[in-house]
Amino acid sequence: MRLLIADAGAPAPAPAAPLPVPLAGKLRPPLDTAFELPRTEVCERIFNAGAARLVLLRAPAGFGKTTVMLQVRRRFEETGLPHAWLTLDRADNDVGRLLAVLIAALEPLIPALRRLQPGGPAGADELAFALIDAVAAHPTPFALFLDDLEELQGAVGLGLLQELIAQLPRGAQLIAGSRGAPELGLGRLRARGRLLEIEPEQLRFSEAEVDGYLRERRGLALQPEDIRRLHRSTEGWVAALWLASVTLEDRDEPGRFIAGFSGSNAAVMDYLMEDVLARQSETVRAFLLHTSILARFDASLCDAVCAAVGEQHDSAGLLRAIDQAHLFLIPLQADRSEFRYHGMFAEFLRAQLRRQHPGRIAVLHRAAADWFLASARPVPAIEHGLAAGDLDFALPLLRAHAQPLLDQGRVRMLSRWLDPLHKAGRLHDQPLLQVVHAWAVCLADGPRAAGPLADALGPAVHDDPHSHAILLALQPLLLVLTDRTDEAMDSVAPLLKALPSSASFARSFLEVVLANLSMIAGRYPEALRLADAARSRQPAHASSFNFAISEAAEGAVDLTQGRLHKALARLRLAVSAGAADSTRATNGNAMAGVLLAEALYEADQCEQAERLLAVYIPLIRRVGIPDQLISAHIVMARIAREQGDADRAQRLLTELEHIGHREGLPRVVACARVERARSLVVEGRLAQAHAELERCNDKALWRRVSRLSLRANEVETHDVGLARWSIASGHADEVADLLRRQLDAAERAHRERRALTLRLLLAQALYRLDQRNKAMRVLAKAVRQAAAEGYVRAFLDEDAYLLTLLRDLRAVPTLLLDGAGEGSADAPLAFIDRLLREPPAAAAEARPSEAPGVRSAAAASELLTRKEIQVMRLAAEGLSNDDIAERLFVAETTVRTHLRNINVKLDARNRMEAIALTRKAGLIP
């Protein structure tokens, strides 16, 4: 027998309803909804929990407990396991009524119960014993689902269920959903392995489930960024996602609504007011409202803030009760001594506090500030002091801690604190805070916002040596962020000489800036020496911001010089600096984070790269760091194309162009167009690619780029784009010599990553010129280099024609030995097999002279169905999966299935390669 228990809250029992009971509604499961998402993982856990007598789904309201139970019930129906459903209500606290509804629910499963007559001459005890005896004697397994278990509060009723669970026959279960922890002897069941607990963490929607629910089930046209933002704000809370989806159905600009969706949304407030807050006692409601101002708290802090408004509570006891009732309280420590509220629930509570007790808010914040200061925690003390409006308390703390917080890179927090003070004119006599504010705004919102602040700083700053030193260090940063690297190079060395030795932050920062500028100038040994020097002068407790950007500088050198493994290790360290607390995500981390994403992408770890960029792209869009902007958007666009999302890829490049125009950064605009041309060449759309290259042929700009080693243009420049187009369009003879010269220059400058792509292009040019032996030698060197460091995407991002060369090379393994004939060819051969995505035997059987593109083109005309050719024709037009589905009157999942089948038939790695092969077969224009 299976017993499944659903939601259990904590309302007071209501008076018992008279018998007989209208049972039809209580014994009938709720109707399935059209939009529910399969919760496969949770259902599998329950379905396979054969040893458990009690399966308890315990979570706050709206977490989808009933939905999971219904899905498990359907699985039981499919497998033929007998089951029954019972929805409890407050009236079931009457033991006579509880017995009646239990017997009515179980009678279809247990024939022996038919002789029992609730309301007859037998007393409640006799009837209870008879029920338990009949259940215990039943010979076959069954499941009883109990929904809304929280409604059962009486000790007698809970005791009856506890005894029933204890006497269940082998294989039988009770499956229940509850908002709290019912008194059913859970400790004993847990110790004996007879309890399966499904907690909120298992019921929250993952980001992938949010995507599936909103885009597939609800049919909403949302972007991945919208999905991530909703997942973060709702923390996977199903009810909030449903409420958001209902509103989004009628929104033309979903992104704007999602950005503001919180616990103060009217629909969310109504739900929480009616289904959560109204069910609590007055004491619990007051406690929730007064503690809602706290980001995280323990019993001692709650005691302090409640006492400030005259409320004396046993906070430890209340927190235990609220935790057991699953009132959106999230433990932060394993011993459940510290907590926070679910973000949307906290927003809702704070809105209620403002409405009901506005005069108490400042008092509560001031009490929290005193408590944190006494606990030697200045950051939350400042936060609450400012929230209380007590500047006499907050400003001295800010002066003492602003510099260390800037050292740590906590710029968004500093900007959030100092912006209102600046606008209110409260910083005019605070020179250090004025400069720190300009720094924070620069790193949080970019040079356009910070430049006017820095220019407006008056005599108070210039007369204070310490503040003036920090201001001087800001000037080259503003130049770098506006892509004026030549001016920045000229300014840093004199500034370093002018700084007093006591200005440790400013000096260390300028050394790191100089290291980055030396790298841009191609002086790599000098860049490494300066980064080392900056790090060596930083003790363990010093600036995590400077540490992050100095590590990023060295990681950039590693990437440039082809040391991918070392770069990955160094950049992971840089990104983790100060990242234990999300509020400490710095622009130093963002700079390192984009480099790490680029390195991960090079190693074909696209999923990890995408996750990083989803975090960092919104940050760097605001700040406008040119190389990070370019690299991040281009890598993300390539990942989107790899996933078959051409629309998203185009949108990312268009956004990059827009930022370049907005910020006055012509290199950013040009790089977006070079990347668009690259993808058009790979797709075989050569006329459009050439037009795009013409649009970004700013000779002065590219001359400047050619003098420098700019990270975003380490590989992709106008010359490289034009060479790629020339090779694909049959003009390899026009660029072969240029590629040789550029390759020689890259090797002399130790720019090995650039050299890798130049070798791949030169090999393709030589091959098309029928100089196959030379092409193979050039390609072999590229393969040896890439195999040693794991540079995968350099190959996969080129035209499918490169596969022709790789198969030819695979057939002559001796070419993969180094020049001295030493070492093994095993690693390069395995690397080629990975690129070709076929077993070695299949590669060995391929004829060296036969290009895979030729064979695949022939296969296209033989293997593709009429429908698949239609899909390819629409994909070649740049349509997304959704658009193709709409044109063909099929589901989007059907389009994905077609595309997967096409890739398999043509041995294509992605959509772009399949389009190119289908076009070569003459099946699409």
N, C-alpha and C positions, 0 to 999 in steps of 0.2 A: 504494500500500500504506500502511496506517495502523498505527503501532506505539504502543500505549498502556501506559505503565508505572505500576503502582500503588505499594504500600507498600515502602519500602526502609529497613530498620533497620541495625543494625551488630553483629550477633552473629558470633562466630567460626565459620568454616566447619566443618561436621561431616564425618566420613568419608563418602566416596562410597558410595552404595548400589549393589549389583550390578545389572547389566543381565540380562534385560530389565526395563524399568520398568513398573510398573502405572500406566498412563496415564489410565484413565477418569476418575478423580477430579480429576486435574490439568487435563484438557482441558475439563471441564464447568464452566460458570460457577456461582457460588453461587446458591441459590434466592432468588427475590424474597421480601421480607418483606411481611407484610400491612399494615405501618404506615409504610412508607417515604414520604417527602414528595418530590414532584417538585422537582428542583433545576434549574428551567428556565433560569435565567440562566447558570449554569455550563455546563450541557449545550449551550446555544446557542453559547457561546464555543468549545467544543471542536468542535462540529459544523461551525462555520463557519471553522475553522482549517485550511483546505485547503493553505496553503503550508508548514505545519509538518510536519517529518518525525517529530519526537518531541513528544508531549504528555505532560508530566510533572506528575502530581498529587502534591504533596509536602507532608505534614503529619504531626503526631503521630498516635499510635494513637487510633482512635475518632472521627476527623473526617469519616467518611463517604466516603472516597475510592473504595472498592469500589462503594458504592451509586451514586455518580455514574457510574462506568465502566459499570455494568450498565444505567443509564438511557440512556447514549450508545449502548451496544450495541443496545438495543431500537430506538433511532432508526435505526440502520444496518439492522436487520432490516426496518423499515417502508419504507425507501428502496431496499432491495435491494442495499446495498453488501456485498460478501463480507467476512467477518471471522472471526477465530479467537480463542480464549481459552486462556491458559496461566497457571496459578498456580505460582509458583516456590517451592522450599523449599531448605534448606541443602544437601541432597545434590546439587543442581544445580550446585554449585561444581566438581564433577567435569566436565571439559570433554566427555568422552564422553557422559555422561548428558545434559548440556545440549544437545548436538547432537541426541541422540535425541529429546528432548522438543520441541525447536524443529521438527524435521522432522515429527514426528507432528502437531503443532498446525497446521502450514502445508500439509501434504500435501493436505487436501481443497480448498484454495484454489489450489494450484500443482501441476498434474498432473505436471510434470517431476520433482518430488521423489520420485515413487513408485519410481523406479529406484534411489534411494539406500538403502543397507542399513546402518543403524547396527549396530556390532558385527561387521560383515563384515570382509573382508580389507583394505579401504581404511583407511589411518591417519586420525587425527583431523584433521591438516592438510588432507589430500586431501578428506575429507568436508566440512570447513568451507568450503573453496573451492567445492566443488560446490554446497553449500547457497546460498552468497552469489551464485554465478553464476546459479543457477536463479531466485532471488528477483529479481535485477537484470534478468533477461531477461523476466520476466513482463509481459505487455502491458497488464493492467488493474489499477486501484486495488484495494487491500484494506486491512484494518486488523487489526493484531495487538495484543490486550490482554494485558499482562503484569501480573499481580497479585503483590503481596508481593515487589517487586523488591529490597527491602532484604536479602533472604536471599542475594542474589548478591554475594559479596565478593571472589572470586578475580580477580586481574588478567587471567588468560587469558579467563575467561568474560565479563568486562566488555569486554575488547578485542574479542571476537567480536561482542557486541551493538553496539559502537561502529561496527565495520566494516559490520555489517548495516544499521544506520541510514544510513550514508554511501552505501550502494549501493541503497537503496530506489528502485523505479521511480517515475515521476511519479504523484502522487496517492496514493501509499501512505504509511501512517503506523504508528508504534508508539505506543501509548497505555499509559502505565505509572503505577502508584501506588507511592509510596515514602515511608518515614519520614525519609529523608535525601537528600543530594545524591549520586547515583551518579557514578562516574568514567566518564562517557560523552562527554567533550569538550563539556560544556555551553556553555562560553565561546564556542567556535567556532560551534556551532549558533545560539547567541543572536545573535552578531554577524552571521550570515548570514540572520537572520529565519526560521530553520528550527526554532525551539523555542517552544512555548507552555507556560508555567509556570502552574500553578494552585496558589496558596499557601494557607496556613491562612486568611488574611483572606477569600478567596473561598469557602472551604468552611464557615466559621462560619455558623450559623443566625442570621439577622436576628431582631429581635423579632417581626416579622410571621410569619416561618417557624416560630418557637417556638410562637406562638399556633396556627398551622395544624396543626402536628405534634401538640401536646398536646390541643387541644380538638377538632379535627376528626378527625385520624387515630387518636389514642389514646382519644378519647371521654371526656376528663376534664372535669369540671365545675369549671373554674377561673375566677377573676376576673381582669380585666386587670392588677390590681396583683400577683397571683401570677405571671402571665406575665412581667411586667417584672422582678420580683425574681429569678426563675429565669434569665432571660436575662442579668441582671447577674452572678449568682453563677457561672454556667457559662461565661460569655463565648462562648456559641454552640457549645460543645463537644457534639457530637451524642451521644457515648457517655454522658456525664453526664446528658443529658436523657432518654435511654432508661432509665437506671437509676432516675432520679427518677420517671419515669412508671410503672414497674413497682411501685415502692413506693406511689405515690399511688393506685393502683387500689383499695387496701384501707384508705384513710385517710378517716375521717369529717371531719377538720379539716385539709384540705390546706394552708391558710395557715400553720398552726403548723409543719408539717413543712418547708415550703418556706423559712420564716424560718431554720431551723436546718440546711438542706442545705448541706454544704460538703465539702471534701476529707477531712474526718474521718468522713464517712458510711461505714458498714461496706462497703457494696457498691462504693462508689467506691474505697476503700482496697484491697479485694481486686483490683479490676480493675487499678489502677495498680501494685500490688505484683507481680502475676503477669505483666502484659503490658508493663510499662515498666521498673520498677526492677530486677527480677530479670535483665533482659537486659543490664544495664550491668556494666562492670568494677568491681572494688572501688574503684579510684581515683575513678571518676566518681561512684559511689554516695556515697562519703565527702564529695566536693566538694559534691554536691547537698544533702546533709543539713546540712552546716556553713554553707552560704550561704543556707539557707532562712529564716534569721531576718531577712534583709535585704529591705526593701520594693523597693529598686532598687539596682543595684550596677554597678561596673565592675571591671576586673581588679585595680586597686590595692587597692580595698576588700576584694575576695575574698582577695587575698594576706594582708592584715592579719588578718582574722578566722581564716583557716585556720592561720596561723602561731601564733596564740594558743593553739591546742590541739595544737601540735606537728606540724601537717601542712604540708609544704612542697610546693606545687604550682606548675606553670606555669599560672596562672589564665587568662592571655590565650589560651594554646593550648587549655585545656579549654573555655573559653567558645566559642571558634571551633568546636571539635568538637561541643559540645552544640548549638550553633546549627545546624550543618549536619545534625545528626541529628534536628532538630526535636523536642527533648525539652521541649516546653512552655515554651520560652524566648522571650520577646517583646522585640524590640529597641525601645529608646526613643529612639534617635538614628539619623539617616540613615546615619552611618558605622559603625553597630553597635558603638559603644564602651560603651554603657550598656544594661542589660537589667532585666527583671523576670520572675519566673515567672508562669505562668498561675495565677490566684487559687486554684483548687481544687487544683492540683498543689502549690503552696506550702503550703497547709493540710495536705495529705497528708505532705509532707516534714517539716513541723514536728512532726506527730504521730509520725512514725518517729523523729525526733531525740529527742523526749521519752521514747519507749519504749526506745531503744537507748543513748542517751548523756545522761541527764538532768543529770549533773554538769557537762557542758560548756556548757550553755545560758547561764548567767550569765557565764562567761568569754568566750564569743563576743559577747554583747551589750556587755560592757565594752570589748572590743577595738574594736567598731564605734563605740561612743561616743567613744573616744579619737580614732579616725580622723576622725570628723565634726567634733569640736571643733578638731582641728588644721587642718581644711579650712574653718574659719569657718562651719560650718553648725550653729548651736545647736539648731534644732528636732529634727532626727534624733538629735543628741547627747543631748538630754534624753530623747527616746523610748527610746533604748537604755540610758541610765543608769538610768531607772526600771525597765526590763525586767530589768536586771541586779540590781536591788535595792540599788543603791549611792546612798543618799540624800546622803551627803557630797559626792558628785560632782554629783547632779542638783539638789538644792535651791538652791545658789547660782546655778546657771544659770536655774532657774525664777524666782527673785526678780528676776533681771536682765531677763528676757524676758517675764514674764507680762503686764505692762502693754502693751507693744507688740503682743503677740499678741491681747489683748482689743481694742485699737484696730483691729486688722485683722479682728475678728469671728470669730476661730477658736475659737468657743465650745465646739463639741463636742469638739475635741481637748483644750482646757483642762479641760473637765468630766471627760473620760476620765482625764486625768492626776491631777486633784486629788481626785476622789471617793474613791479608795482611801486617799489620804493623810489626808483628813478623817476617814474612818471609823476609821483606825488611830491617830488622835490626834496626827498628826505636824505639824499646822498650828497648834497652840495658841499657838506663839511666832512665828508668821508672819502679822502683821496684813494685809499687802498681799495675800498669797496667799489669806487667808480671804475678803477682799472680792472679789477676782477670781473665786474659786470661786463665791460667791453670784451674781455677775453671769453667769458661764458657765452655771450651773444654770438661772437664770431664762430665759436666751435659748435654752437647749437643751431644757429640760424644762418650763418654764412657771412661773407665779407660785406655784402650790400647792406645788411642790417648793422654790422659792427663798425663800418667805416665812419659814418657820421658820429657815432658815439665817441670813437677815438679822437676824431678831429675836434670835438667840442670840449674835450677835457681842458680844464682851466689851470690857473696858476697853482691851485692847491696841490694838484698832482705833480706838476713840474718842480715844485719846491720841495717835495718829499722824495729823497733819493731812492728809497726802496720802491715806492709806487712808480716813480719815473723809470726805473730799470725794467720793471715788468712791462710797462708801456712800450719801451724801446724794443723789447723782444717780440711784441705783437706786430710790429711794422713789416718785417719780412714775411710773416705768415700771411698777412693780407695780400702781399704781392704774389706769393705762391698760389693762393686760392683763386686769384684772378688770372692765373697762367702767365704772369710776368716774371718768369724764372730768371731771365737775364738781369733784370733790375735787382731781384732778390740776391743773386750771387754777388753783385757789386756791393750790397749793403751789409751783409752779415759780418764779414771779417772786421770792418771798422767798429761795428756795434759791440762785438766781443771784446775788443780792446778797450772800449769806453766803459764797459760795465764794471762796477765795483766787485771785488771778490766775494762780498757778502751776498750778492744777488744770485744765490745758488739755483733757484728755479729758472730764472731768465737765462743764465749762462748755460745750464744744462740743456734747455730747450733750443737755444741758438746753435749749440754744438750738434744736436740731432738734425736741425734744419740744414746746417752746413753739410752734414753727412749725406742727406738726401739730395742736396744740390750737387755735391761732388759726384754722386751716382748718376744724376741726370747729365752731368758734363762728361761722363764716361771715365771718370777717375776712380775706378772701383777700389783699388788698394787704399786710397785716401779715404773713401767713404767708409770702408770697413774699420780703418784705424780710428776715425772720428766716432763712429758708433760704439766701438769698444771703449774709447776714452770716456764717452758720456755715461756708459753703463758702469764703468769702474768707479766713478765718483758718486754713484747712487747707492747708499746703504739700503738694506732690505726694506726699510719702512718708507723709503722716499717715493718720488713721483711715479705712480704706476702709469700715468699718462706718458711721461717721457720714456719710461721703460718700453711701453707698447710700441711707440713710434720708432725707437731705436732698433728694437727687434724687427719691426716691419721693414726698416731700411736695409738691414742685413738680409732679411728674407727676400727682398726685391733683388738684391745683388745675386743671391743664390739662384733665383728664377732666371735672371738675365743670363747667367753663366752656365745654365743647364743643370744645376744641382737640385733636381726636383725633390728627392727624398729629404735632403737637408732642409730645403725650404719648407716642406710640410711640417717637419718637427719644430722648426723655429717659429713658424707662424702660428701653429697651434698654441705654443707657449705665449706668444704675444697676445693672441685673442683672449686667452684665459686670464690675463692680468686684470685684476679687479672685477672679474665677471661673476663672482659668487653672489653678488647683489645686483639685480637687474637695473637698479637705479644708477649703478656705476658703469653702465655701458658708455664708454667714452668714444670720442672721435678718434683717439688713438687706437682703440679697439676696432673702430669701423675701418680705419685705414688698413690695419692688419687683417681684419675680417674679409675685406674685398680681395686682398692678395691671397689669403687662404682659400677663398672660394675659387679664385682663378687657378691656383695650384691643384685643388681637388678636381676641378674640371679637366685640367690637363691630364690627370691620372684617370679620367673617365669615371670619377665618383660624382656623378651628376646630381644624385639625390641629396647628398650632403652639401654640395655647392649651392643647390637651390634653397635649402633650408637656411643657410647662412645669408644668402643674398636677400631672402624675404625679410630678414631682420634688419640688414644694414642699408638696403637701397633707400627706404624712407628717410633714414638719417642723412645719408650723403646727398640726397636730392635737395634737402634744405640748406646744406652747407655749401655744396657746389664745388667739391674738390675735383678738378678736371680729370686727372687720370683715374681716380676711383669711380667717378661718374661714368666715364667711357667704358672701363673694363667691366664694371658691374652690369651695366645695361646690355652690353654685347654678350657677355657670358650667359646672362639670363635669357636673352633672345635666342641664343643657340640652343639652350636647354629646351626652350619652348618649341623650337622647330624639331628638335629630336623627339619630342613628345607628340608631334603632329599638330601643334597648335600654331598655325601660321599667323592667325589674327593677333594672337598675343605677342608673337615675335615682332610683327610689324608695329604694334602699338608701343612696345618698349623702345624701338628705334625712333619712332616718331616723338615719343616723350623725351628721348635724349636730344633730338634736334631742337625741340621746344625749349628745353632747359638751356641749351647752348645759345639760342637766340635771346632768351630772356636775360641771361647773365652776361651777355656780350662775350661769349667764348667761341670764336670761330673754329678752333680746333675740335671742339666737341661736336659742332654741326658737321664738320667734314668727316669725322670718324664715323658718325652714324651713317653717312652716305657711302663711305668705303665698305662698311659692313653690309649694307643693303646690296651693294654691287657684288660682294663676295657670294652672298646667298643666291643671287640671281644667276651667277655663273654656274654654281653647283646645280641649280635647277635646269640649266640649259637655256635660260632666257637671256641670250647674249646681247640683243639689241637694247633691252631695258638696262642691262648691267652697264653697257658702254655709256648710255645716257646719264646714268647715275654717277659714273666716274667723271664725266665731263662737268657735272654740277659742282664737284668738289675739287676741281683742279686749280686751287689757289697756289701758284708757284712760290710766292713769297712764304706762305705758311709752311709748305712742305720743305723748302730750303732750310727754314729754321728747324723743323723737326729732324731733318737729316743730320744737323750738327749735334743733336742731343740724343740722350738715351732715355727717352720718356717711356714710362712703363706701358702706357696704353698703346704706344706706337712702336713697341719693341719688335713686333712682327708686322702688323697691318699698317701699311702706308699706301699712299696713292701709287707709288711705283710698283709695289708688290701686287696691288689690286689690278693694275694695268697689265702686269706680266701674266697674272692668272687668266685674265680675259683673253690676252693675245694667244696663249697656249690653247685655250679651249676653242678659239675661233679660227684656228689654222694659221696663225702668224707666229709660230714658235721661233722662226729664224730671226725675227725682229728683236727678241728679248733674251736669247740664249747668252750672248756676250755680256749684256747688262747684268744678268743673274750671276754669271761667273765673277764679275767685278764686285758685285755687292756681297757675294759669298766670301770672297777673299777679304774684303774689308771687315765683315762681321767676325771672321776667324781671327784676324789680327787684333781686333778689339775685344776678343774673348766674349762675344755676344752669341753664345752657343744656342740659345733658344731661337734667336733670329736665324742663325745659320741652319737650323734644322728645317724650317719651312722653306728657306731658299734652296736647300738641297732637294727637297721634294719637288719644288717647281722646276728646278734645273733638270732633274731626272726626267720629268714628264716632257719638258721641251726637247731634250736630246732623244728621247724615245720617239717622239712624233717626227723628229728629223731623221729617223732611221739610224741613229747612232746608238744602237741598243747596248753594246758592250760598255760604252762610257756611261750610259744611263744606269745600267745595273751596278757599276762600281760606285757611282754617286749615291744611289739608293741604298746600297749595302752599308755604306758609312752612316747614313741617316738611321737605318734600322738598328745598327749596333749601338749608336748613341741613345736612341729612344728606348731600346730594350733594357739598357743598363739603368735608366732612370725612371722608366714607366711613362714616357710621353705618348699617350694613346690618341688624344683628340687631335693632335697635329696631323695625323693621318686621316682620321675619320671625318674631319671637317673639309677635306679636299674633295675634288670631283671624283665620281666613281671610277673614272679612267685610271686613277692611281692603283686600283685593284689589279689591273692588267699587269702593271709592272711588278707588283708584289707576287703575283702568281708565277711570273717568269723567274723572279729571284728565288722563290721557294723551290723551284725545280733545279737550282744549281747551288746547293748548300755551301760549296767551297768558297763562293764569293763572300759569304758571311763571316769567314775568318778574318782576323785583322791583317794588316799589311805584312806582318812578319810570319803569317801562317800559324800563329800561336793561338792558344785558347780554343774553346769549344764553340760550335755554332748552335748548340742546343737552345740557349736562351733566345737568340735572335729568331730561330725557327719557330719556337713556341710563341714568340711575340707576333710573328707574321700570321700564324694559325689563329691567334686571338683576333687579329684584325680582319682576317678573311671569314672568321666565324664558321669554320668547317674543320673536321678532323684531319690530321696529317695525311691519312691515306687518300682522302678525296683530293687534297691539294696536290699530292704527288701524281695522281692520275690525270690532272688537268694538262692539256697540251700547252707547252710554253708559249707557242706563238698565238694562242687563241685568247683573245681578250674576253674577260667575263662579261663586259658590257655587250659584246657582240652576241655571245651565247644567250645572255639574258634577254637581249632585244628579240632574238628569234623565239625564245621561250614565251615572250609576252604575246606575240601574235598567235601562238599555239595554245597557250594555257589560260589566258585571261578570258573570262566570260564577258558577254555584252554589258552586263551590269557593272562588272569591275572596271571595264574600260570607261563607262560613264563616270564612275567614281573618280578615276584617274584624271579624266578631262576636267572635272570640276575642281579637283585638288590642284591641278596645274594652273587654274585661274586664281589661285590663292584663297579659295573659300575654306572656312573652318568646317569641322565635322558637323556642327549644328546646321550651318548653311547648306552643306551637301545633303544632309538628311531632309531639310525642308524642300529642297529642289526635287529630290527623288521620292518624296512622300514616304519615307521610312524613318525608323527610330535612329537616334544618334548611335546607339549601341550596335545597330546593324552596320552603320558606316564603319565603325571601328573594326568590326569583324571582317568586313570586306578588305580594309587596309591591311590587317594582319595577314589575311590569306594571300593578298597580292605580294607582300614582302616575302612570304615563304616561297611562293611560286617563282619569284624573280631573283631570289637570294639577295634581296635588297636589305640594307641596314636600316633605312628610315624612309620617310615619305619623299624627301627630296630625291634620293637615289632612285626610288621606284618611278617617280615622275620622269627623271632623266632617261631611264631605261625604256619606259613606255614611249617617250617621245622619239628615241632613237629607232624604235621599231616602226615608227610612222603611224602609230595608232592614235596619237593626239597631236595637235598642232604645237 
